[in-house]
Amino acid sequence: MVMKDFLSLAEAAEIIGKSKETLRRWDNEGILNAVREPVSNYRVYRKNDVQVLLGNLFNKEIEDTVSNFIEPLRDYSVLELFAGAGGLAVGMEKSGLKCVALNEIDKWACQTLRINRPHWNVLEGDIKEFNFSKYRDSVDVVTGGFPCQAFSYAGKKLGLNDARGTLFYEFARVVKEVNPPICIGENVRGLLSHEKGKTLEGMISILDEIGYNIVPVKVLKAINYKVPQKRERLILVGVRKDISIKYEYPKPHNKVYNLKDALKKGELFKKNVPKSEGAKYPQYKKEILDLIPQKGYWRDLPLDLQKEYMGGSFYLGGGKTGMARRIGWDEPCLTLTCSPAQKQTERCHPDETRPFTVREYARIQTFPDEWKFSGSTAQQYKQIGNAVPVNLGQEIGYSIINFLNKYSVNQD
Ligand SMILES: C[S@@+](CC[C@H](N)C(=O)[O-])C[C@H]1O[C@@H](n2cnc3c(N)ncnc32)[C@H](O)[C@@H]1O
């Protein structure tokens, strides 16, 4: 058995994006057959079988029959905190929501927002310095992707004041000041397990204290929302306690888009991706990545190079399928990071040995080609890598409008 041609259960699960349990079940049901490694008797998967299955999963010529589109019954206003380069804001704008103000500390991200939307009210600076009371009872939704930080626990139910000094405190403080019918926080999946779940539990108890019921938390997969990238975002929705309307998450679409859809003319974009600046790999990394085929990763290297490139990680066992990875045209891209050439998360272009350019990055995050980014190339990558994919933001926007429409009708 030439192990190079096989994947462990963990690796196959990571590549396919399903749990090990699902893969075991698929093996029993004959959907994806494993073979047994002769020495350990562990399940291993033929690489080729996994590729064929992925091809079937992602390249189905299916028509998307799901739509979350809904028209707003009146103008609804958003206050967007931690706005970055505007991924969520542009998405919500596309859904029909109106941004009344956006707060962001980073000067380059603020410049990005201003050059693209001169009419937007961009409040540049540390959120701690702003008071939002003037928006009280006049904003329909407060949104924000607060960076995740630990709280210090006194061993009791966490209250707003216990969270002072964190950016979540600021998010909750603004929600309290503005008193919108609904608030939406977004974060990384890791928040679920941060401090063994206590951080999220603390956030929920704080929002409860300031008068919001929390909808069961969900992690949305961007690939289900017209985004050609396997990114995930945790969504934390609070509904003001005097409102009995149920918030519903956007329904997942049944069509999945691939890298080809991001960079070439097609359903997602009317033209091929425009040319732009981009980072380069250092020579050593380029030589390594030259040896990797599309959809391949470090395991495709000769054994001596695997050991050299992976260093100590080589001996830690399988997985790490995002290292020295070359993306295939017919699969969604792996999650983009804030810096495209960083170790452990290489996402190499399918045909050329280089990271994605700035405009390719923006496409994979579903930013329109007209959306310009300010600052150095590194600053631009950072803003794009930090963003909520625009199309996911748009679908979240529809779910907010759906909620607000029902609320408006109830108010009349
Ligand atoms: C995950 S990013 C948000 C991305 C944004 N939602 C988007 O879709 O493009 C978090 C942002 O919070 C900003 N930030 C961090 N600390 C801040 C503070 N004290 N006040 C205001 N903004 C802050 C960062 O500069 C960063 O742009």
The ligand as a Gaussian input file, in Angstrom:
#p B3LYP/6-31G(d) Opt

LIG

0 1
 C      -13.467000      40.838000      12.152000
 S      -13.184000      42.485000      11.742000
 C      -14.763000      42.981000      11.186000
 C      -15.015000      42.724000       9.759000
 C      -16.246000      43.365000       9.195000
 N      -17.444000      42.956000       9.903000
 C      -16.395000      43.029000       7.723000
 O      -17.306000      42.272000       7.385000
 O      -15.582000      43.485000       6.904000
 C      -13.083000      43.316000      13.291000
 C      -12.773000      44.793000      13.184000
 O      -12.831000      45.377000      14.488000
 C      -11.962000      46.483000      14.483000
 N      -11.678000      46.911000      15.864000
 C      -10.871000      46.291000      16.746000
 N      -10.838000      46.980000      17.901000
 C      -11.661000      48.050000      17.756000
 C      -12.037000      49.131000      18.612000
 N      -11.538000      49.238000      19.833000
 N      -12.899000      50.048000      18.146000
 C      -13.401000      49.954000      16.878000
 N      -13.068000      48.958000      16.020000
 C      -12.211000      47.999000      16.451000
 C      -10.744000      45.950000      13.729000
 O       -9.940000      47.012000      13.224000
 C      -11.393000      45.102000      12.637000
 O      -11.509000      45.820000      11.436000

